[in-house]
Amino acid sequence: MLVKLCGLGFNKYVIDNFNVLEAGLVAFGFVEEVFLLVNLEMNSGGFSALRALRLLRVIRLVRSWKKLQELIARLEESIKEIGTFSILLLISILIFLLLGRELFAYQVQFESEDLEKPLTGIKLGQDKGFSPRANFDKPF
């Protein structure tokens, strides 16, 4: 960072937002090291999480790599088209879930937890027996 700052000068260095991001990451790294040297009993997890922002440096490649730009544009278009389908799929799953609950709730109960003898002769749904683990009895 210092070499780039000396080479470009402060004004040109600050123009690029990635340089400012990198300077911030380096500053937070120094602050974290100071906390470790002083042995402050602070949870430095927040500073360590900021290290993940270093992965944003990969975005610099997109500016200069034309094929990668095309790939990302196509990926964005396909995600938009998949989004509409996903919403329709979610709605249809919800409809069939509600239909299954309406048709099959409280239809099967057993005398004991071993689920061998089904209950007969009483009104189902009164919690007199045991239901199988996979059932439509409980709400979502």
ABEGO torsion letter per residue (X at the ends): XAAAAAAAEAAAAAABAAAAAAAAAAAAAAAAAAAAAAGBBBBAAAAAAAAAAAAAAAAAAAAABAAAAAAAAAAAAAAAAAAAAAAAAAAAAAAAAAAAAAAABGABBBABAAGABBBBGBBBGAGABBBBABBAABBX
